[in-house]
Amino acid sequence: MLLETHVLQDTDPDLPDLLGDGFEVVGESWGAELALDGGAASSAALDRLRGFVETARGAGLEIRELDARDAAAIEALDAESWADVPTTPATVHAPVTAADVRDWSSRGRRAFGALDGDRLVGLCVGSAGDNDFVVVAPDHRGRGIGVAVVAAWMLGAIEAGERTFSAGGASQNARSLAMIRAVGFRVTERWLSLQRP
């Protein structure tokens, strides 16, 4: 049976009517932004981003841009990492395949990763200034790898001319939200997924 689902911002004027009509909130998501205007705050943000990358490198990790040669490792890390990541009707992650990875560059997607020896343990993927997703191997979480790969991706995008960035995720994923805030993003919107029970 298909459920009727509505995804709308928490400020949407239709929200009270839907709740009054028997819909329930079954998921919450957030959207965040970061803008670099070239002033002193932007300079401090760049220093912070470089610091995240250098801290990871100082801990023995290799931080670099990934490409089609890394497709199998990206597919494996994605499969390993998403089992415990919460999803909502508005924040669903489709499993990444090696074929997807080989097509990324033609669609403007760039990936930056963290390698512990030969093993890929962290990944950030995005298009222009839009962060698509971040994954970290479960046994490597809590080591600053997420912020390092996000920072590396952002520095690559800045070098390519980007100055505004966006990200989003499920509110239940506290790690993701903390990581985005640590990098400097500001949560600007909240989305609710509603279904009738």
C-alpha positions as CSV (number, residue, x, y, z in Angstrom):
1,M,0.0,0.0,0.0
2,L,1.3,3.4,-1.0
3,L,1.2,6.1,1.7
4,E,0.3,9.6,0.9
5,T,3.4,11.7,1.9
6,H,3.9,15.4,2.1
7,V,7.3,17.1,2.6
8,L,7.2,20.7,3.5
9,Q,9.0,23.3,5.5
10,D,8.0,23.8,9.1
11,T,6.9,27.3,8.2
12,D,4.5,26.2,5.4
13,P,1.0,27.6,6.0
14,D,-0.5,24.2,5.0
15,L,1.2,22.4,7.9
16,P,-1.6,23.0,10.6
17,D,-4.3,21.9,8.2
18,L,-2.4,18.6,7.4
19,L,-1.8,17.9,11.0
20,G,-5.4,18.6,11.8
21,D,-6.4,16.3,9.0
22,G,-4.7,13.4,10.7
23,F,-1.2,13.5,9.2
24,E,1.7,12.7,11.5
25,V,5.3,13.8,11.3
26,V,7.3,10.7,10.3
27,G,10.7,12.5,9.6
28,E,12.5,15.7,10.0
29,S,15.3,17.1,7.8
30,W,17.4,20.2,7.7
31,G,19.0,22.4,5.1
32,A,22.2,24.4,5.8
33,E,24.2,27.1,4.0
34,L,27.6,28.7,4.1
35,A,28.6,31.7,2.0
36,L,32.1,33.2,1.6
37,D,32.0,36.9,0.8
38,G,35.8,37.5,0.7
39,G,36.0,39.4,4.0
40,A,37.8,38.5,7.2
41,A,35.2,35.9,8.1
42,S,35.8,34.2,4.8
43,S,39.6,34.2,5.4
44,A,39.0,32.6,8.9
45,A,36.7,30.0,7.3
46,L,39.4,29.1,4.7
47,D,41.9,28.7,7.5
48,R,39.5,26.5,9.4
49,L,38.9,24.3,6.4
50,R,42.7,23.9,5.7
51,G,43.1,23.1,9.4
52,F,40.7,20.2,9.3
53,V,42.5,18.7,6.3
54,E,46.0,19.2,7.9
55,T,44.8,17.6,11.2
56,A,43.7,14.5,9.3
57,R,46.9,14.4,7.4
58,G,48.9,14.8,10.6
59,A,47.0,11.7,12.0
60,G,48.4,9.7,9.1
61,L,45.5,9.9,6.7
62,E,45.8,10.7,3.0
63,I,43.2,13.3,1.9
64,R,42.8,13.6,-1.9
65,E,40.4,13.9,-4.7
66,L,39.0,10.6,-5.9
67,D,38.2,9.5,-9.5
68,A,37.0,6.5,-11.5
69,R,40.0,4.5,-10.5
70,D,38.6,4.6,-6.9
71,A,35.1,3.4,-8.0
72,A,35.2,-0.1,-6.3
73,A,36.5,1.4,-3.0
74,I,33.8,4.1,-3.1
75,E,31.1,1.5,-3.7
76,A,32.3,-0.6,-0.8
77,L,32.6,2.3,1.6
78,D,29.1,3.5,0.7
79,A,27.6,0.1,1.3
80,E,29.4,-0.3,4.6
81,S,28.5,3.1,5.9
82,W,24.8,3.6,5.2
83,A,23.4,0.7,7.2
84,D,23.0,2.8,10.3
85,V,22.3,6.2,8.7
86,P,18.7,7.4,9.4
87,T,16.6,8.3,6.4
88,T,13.3,10.0,6.0
89,P,10.9,10.4,3.0
90,A,12.8,13.6,2.2
91,T,16.4,12.3,2.8
92,V,16.9,9.0,1.0
93,H,20.3,7.8,-0.2
94,A,20.4,5.5,-3.2
95,P,23.3,3.0,-3.0
96,V,26.3,4.1,-5.0
97,T,27.6,1.7,-7.7
98,A,30.9,1.7,-9.4
99,A,29.1,2.6,-12.7
100,D,27.7,5.7,-10.9
101,V,31.1,6.8,-9.9
102,R,32.5,6.4,-13.4
103,D,29.8,8.8,-14.6
104,W,30.3,11.5,-11.9
105,S,32.8,13.6,-13.7
106,S,30.5,14.0,-16.7
107,R,27.8,15.3,-14.4
108,G,30.0,17.7,-12.5
109,R,30.3,15.7,-9.3
110,R,33.5,15.6,-7.4
111,A,34.5,13.3,-4.6
112,F,37.2,13.7,-2.0
113,G,38.3,10.9,0.3
114,A,40.3,10.0,3.3
115,L,42.5,6.9,3.0
116,D,44.0,5.0,5.9
117,G,46.8,3.1,4.2
118,D,45.1,1.5,1.1
119,R,41.6,1.6,2.6
120,L,39.1,4.4,1.8
121,V,37.5,5.4,5.2
122,G,35.8,8.7,4.4
123,L,34.1,10.3,1.4
124,C,32.4,13.6,0.5
125,V,30.6,14.0,-2.8
126,G,29.2,17.2,-4.2
127,S,28.3,19.1,-7.4
128,A,29.5,22.7,-7.6
129,G,28.6,24.1,-4.1
130,D,25.9,21.5,-3.3
131,N,27.0,18.8,-0.9
132,D,25.4,15.5,-1.9
133,F,26.6,13.2,0.8
134,V,29.3,12.3,3.3
135,V,30.1,8.8,4.6
136,V,32.7,7.6,7.1
137,A,33.6,4.0,7.8
138,P,31.9,3.0,11.1
139,D,35.2,1.9,12.8
140,H,36.7,5.3,11.9
141,R,34.0,7.7,13.2
142,G,34.9,10.2,15.8
143,R,38.3,11.0,14.4
144,G,37.5,14.1,12.4
145,I,37.4,12.3,9.1
146,G,34.0,13.7,8.1
147,V,35.0,17.3,8.6
148,A,38.3,16.7,6.8
149,V,36.7,15.3,3.6
150,V,34.0,18.0,3.6
151,A,36.7,20.6,4.0
152,A,38.7,19.1,1.2
153,W,35.7,19.0,-1.1
154,M,34.9,22.7,-0.2
155,L,38.5,23.8,-0.8
156,G,38.4,22.1,-4.2
157,A,35.1,23.8,-5.0
158,I,36.5,27.2,-3.8
159,E,39.5,26.7,-6.1
160,A,37.0,26.2,-9.0
161,G,35.3,29.5,-8.1
162,E,32.4,28.4,-5.8
163,R,31.6,30.8,-3.0
164,T,28.2,29.5,-1.7
165,F,27.6,26.0,-0.3
166,S,24.5,24.0,0.7
167,A,24.0,20.8,2.6
168,G,21.1,18.8,4.1
169,G,20.3,15.7,6.0
170,A,18.0,13.8,8.4
171,S,17.7,15.5,11.8
172,Q,18.0,12.1,13.5
173,N,21.6,11.9,12.2
174,A,23.2,14.0,14.9
175,R,26.8,13.2,13.7
176,S,26.1,14.7,10.3
177,L,24.5,17.8,11.7
178,A,27.4,18.3,14.2
179,M,29.9,17.8,11.4
180,I,28.3,20.4,9.1
181,R,28.1,22.9,11.9
182,A,31.8,22.3,12.8
183,V,32.7,23.1,9.2
184,G,30.9,26.4,9.4
185,F,27.4,25.8,7.9
186,R,24.4,27.5,9.4
187,V,21.1,25.6,9.5
188,T,18.6,27.7,7.5
189,E,15.6,25.5,7.1
190,R,13.8,22.6,8.6
191,W,11.6,20.1,6.6
192,L,8.9,17.8,7.9
193,S,7.8,14.6,6.2
194,L,4.1,13.9,7.0
195,Q,2.1,10.7,6.4
196,R,-1.4,9.6,7.4
197,P,-1.1,6.6,9.7
